[in-house]
Amino acid sequence: MKIASWNVNSIKARLDLVTSWLKEHNPDVLLLQELKTTDFPAEAFEAIGYSSAAVTQKTYNGVATLSRHSIETINITLAGDEEDSHARFLETTIESLRVVNIYLPNGNPVGTPKFDYKLAWMDRLSLQLTSWLNDGVPTVIGGDFNVIPEDIDCHKPASWMRDALFQPEPRERYRAMLGLGYKDAFRFLHPNETGQFTYWDYFRNAFETNRGIRIDHFLLSPSLASRLQSCAIDKTPRSQQRPSDHAPIILELS
């Protein structure tokens, strides 16, 4: 099964780019983040063979899961905070897999309620990850984690020292998720590979000079590690006209 994830930074602005990419790569599943609309264009994806489930929010956030197979929505909110109205979480079942799509809070600026919200969201996610381990269902968590796990995952650590994505607290929480037994699919297969990023700023020729960061991830439950065949970043869409600032990441399971 081929599962991809892509923060599209506005589905309305990137619809043609996404549909063209789907026709070329034909993934079984595509996880989209940062939709930035309440009007998700499900019909456009149905026309090319994809059913969908979406959690939307006006102007901000939003996640959607597209699938060539039957898709069952399980949860549209992350447990632990009934007052959290952000559209950041979508749990589905596809072909006997639990497929979870997340858009983890950015958290900037550090030292504000936004950073506190990021850490609290990660704590809630960690509790959910633990719960999922106990029920035995093979689980894939994919999306924009807004965490730079290690120094190797950015072009220049010194440039990110004050950014919420690089602070020790979220990085420690990410490592704790791996400590539960989940695998970072890309790093599991490419443990020492440098210069592999999923996000580049629009400014200062960041993409052209590969000054990026790796913040879009797939976590696999322990039972799926033996099924992992490949995990790669497709930089091509980032070089096209009016691109998202993120690139798709593609996971393949046997």
SULWOCOR-V272276 format. One record per pair of residues at least 24 apart in sequence whose C-alpha atoms are under 8 Angstrom apart, sorted by the first residue. I is the first residue (numbers start at 1). J is the second residue. D is the distance in whole Angstrom. If there is no record, write none. Layout:
{{I;J;D} {I;J;D}}
//
This chain:
{{1;27;8} {1;28;6} {1;252;6} {1;253;5} {1;254;6} {2;27;5} {2;28;5} {2;29;7} {2;250;7} {2;251;6} {2;252;4} {2;253;6} {3;27;6} {3;28;6} {3;29;5} {3;30;6} {3;31;8} {3;250;6} {3;251;5} {3;252;6} {4;29;6} {4;30;5} {4;31;6} {4;248;7} {4;249;6} {4;250;4} {4;251;6} {5;30;6} {5;31;4} {5;32;6} {5;33;8} {5;142;6} {5;143;6} {5;216;8} {5;248;6} {5;249;5} {5;250;7} {6;30;7} {6;31;6} {6;32;5} {6;33;6} {6;143;7} {6;144;8} {6;216;8} {6;246;7} {6;247;6} {6;248;4} {6;249;7} {7;32;6} {7;33;4} {7;34;6} {7;143;7} {7;144;6} {7;244;7} {7;246;6} {7;247;7} {7;248;7} {8;32;7} {8;33;6} {8;34;6} {8;35;7} {8;244;5} {8;245;8} {8;246;7} {9;33;7} {9;34;5} {9;35;6} {9;36;7} {9;244;6} {9;245;7} {9;246;8} {10;34;6} {10;35;5} {10;36;5} {10;37;7} {10;244;8} {11;35;5} {11;36;7} {11;37;8} {11;40;8} {12;37;8} {13;242;8} {14;242;8} {14;243;7} {14;244;7} {17;237;8} {17;243;8} {19;44;8} {19;45;7} {19;48;8} {21;237;8} {23;48;8} {28;67;6} {28;68;5} {28;69;7} {29;65;7} {29;66;5} {29;67;4} {29;68;7} {30;65;6} {30;66;5} {30;67;7} {31;63;7} {31;64;6} {31;65;5} {31;66;6} {31;101;6} {31;142;7} {31;143;7} {32;63;6} {32;64;5} {32;65;6} {32;66;8} {32;101;8} {32;143;7} {33;61;7} {33;62;6} {33;63;4} {33;64;7} {33;88;8} {33;101;8} {33;102;7} {33;103;6} {33;143;7} {33;144;7} {34;60;7} {34;61;4} {34;62;5} {34;63;6} {34;103;7} {35;60;7} {35;61;6} {35;62;5} {35;63;6} {35;64;8} {36;60;4} {36;61;5} {36;62;6} {37;62;7} {54;90;8} {55;87;6} {55;88;8} {55;89;8} {55;90;7} {56;87;6} {57;86;7} {57;87;6} {61;86;7} {61;87;6} {61;88;6} {61;103;7} {62;86;8} {62;87;5} {62;88;6} {62;103;8} {63;87;7} {63;88;6} {63;89;7} {63;90;7} {63;101;7} {63;102;7} {63;103;7} {64;90;7} {64;101;7} {65;90;8} {65;101;7} {67;94;8} {69;94;7} {69;95;7} {70;94;6} {70;95;7} {71;95;8} {78;124;7} {78;125;7} {78;128;8} {79;124;7} {79;128;7} {80;124;6} {96;137;8} {96;138;8} {97;137;7} {97;138;5} {97;139;6} {97;140;7} {98;137;7} {98;138;6} {98;139;5} {98;140;6} {99;139;6} {99;140;5} {99;141;6} {99;142;8} {100;139;8} {100;140;6} {100;141;5} {100;142;6} {101;141;6} {101;142;5} {101;143;6} {102;141;7} {102;142;6} {102;143;5} {102;144;6} {102;145;7} {103;143;6} {103;144;5} {103;145;6} {103;146;8} {104;143;8} {104;144;6} {104;145;5} {104;146;6} {105;145;8} {105;146;7} {106;146;6} {106;164;7} {106;165;7} {107;164;5} {107;165;7} {108;163;7} {108;164;5} {109;163;7} {109;164;7} {110;162;7} {110;163;7} {110;164;6} {115;164;7} {118;170;8} {119;169;7} {119;170;6} {122;170;8} {122;173;7} {123;173;7} {126;173;8} {126;177;6} {129;177;8} {130;180;7} {133;221;7} {138;220;8} {138;221;6} {138;223;6} {138;224;6} {139;220;6} {139;221;5} {139;224;7} {140;218;7} {140;219;6} {140;220;5} {140;221;7} {141;218;6} {141;219;5} {141;220;7} {142;216;8} {142;217;6} {142;218;4} {142;219;6} {143;216;6} {143;217;6} {143;218;7} {144;215;6} {144;216;4} {144;217;7} {145;215;6} {145;216;6} {145;217;7} {146;215;5} {146;216;7} {147;171;6} {147;174;8} {147;214;8} {147;215;5} {148;213;7} {148;214;6} {148;215;5} {149;174;7} {149;175;7} {149;214;8} {149;215;8} {152;192;8} {152;193;8} {152;194;6} {152;195;8} {153;194;7} {153;195;7} {153;196;7} {153;197;7} {153;213;6} {153;214;5} {153;215;8} {154;195;7} {154;197;7} {154;211;8} {154;212;6} {154;213;4} {154;214;6} {155;195;7} {155;210;7} {155;211;5} {155;212;6} {155;213;6} {156;211;8} {181;221;7} {181;222;6} {182;219;6} {182;220;5} {182;221;5} {182;222;6} {183;218;8} {183;219;5} {183;220;5} {183;221;7} {183;222;7} {183;225;7} {184;217;7} {184;218;6} {184;219;5} {184;220;7} {185;217;7} {185;218;6} {185;219;6} {185;220;7} {185;228;8} {185;231;6} {185;251;8} {186;217;7} {186;218;7} {186;230;8} {186;231;5} {186;232;7} {189;230;7} {189;231;7} {196;233;8} {197;233;8} {198;233;7} {198;235;8} {198;246;5} {198;247;5} {198;248;7} {198;249;7} {199;245;6} {199;246;4} {199;247;6} {200;245;6} {200;246;7} {201;245;6} {202;245;6} {207;238;8} {207;239;8} {216;249;7} {217;249;8} {218;251;8} {224;253;8} {227;253;5} {227;254;5} {228;252;6} {228;253;5} {228;254;7} {229;253;5} {229;254;6}}
//
